[in-house]
């Protein structure tokens, strides 16, 4: 009996092939033929699952965000079930810094997607901001929880603080890629601001 194909699994494998090859060559230089070669399948099969390059890129963006979420969740769990909202926020921020191959690829490609979405009509028509909005909503929720529990600086605005922290992490990540600062220094900057937001939870708390 012929083996039954899991189509969603095949789409995921193709999207991850896109992420790998784009991480090495740059998103703007990757074509469907490159992705097919990376995945070890025919070009026709890639075209079967993703009719156009734009559809493949959009699916790749979604896969990139999903993989990031899984890594951030794993980092949070590693901190322990009772670590609290600060540890959860820190996990999201630190995972977004390019400190290893996976996080470096995430940062490079997410930035590349943002640039392409500003110049490519087909991508611009897609909901690119869904993934950044999801991260901001998640961090906002954690900060709201901390505020309710009396852990956050009184009067802090969770939504604005979440937007600021994520923008800071993105900028620090670019600095790491450019050689401006080390991952250790970048993490220190983030923790400094978290100490301000979560008084009494820093090294001296």
HELIX and SHEET records of a PDB file:
HELIX    1   1 UNK A    7  UNK A   25  1                                  19    
HELIX    2   2 UNK A   27  UNK A   29  5                                   3    
HELIX    3   3 UNK A   32  UNK A   39  1                                   8    
HELIX    4   4 UNK A   43  UNK A   49  1                                   7    
HELIX    5   5 UNK A   53  UNK A   78  1                                  26    
HELIX    6   6 UNK A   85  UNK A   95  1                                  11    
HELIX    7   7 UNK A  101  UNK A  119  1                                  19    
HELIX    8   8 UNK A  121  UNK A  124  1                                   4    
HELIX    9   9 UNK A  129  UNK A  148  1                                  20    
HELIX   10  10 UNK A  158  UNK A  177  1                                  20    
HELIX   11  11 UNK A  183  UNK A  197  1                                  15    
END                                                                             
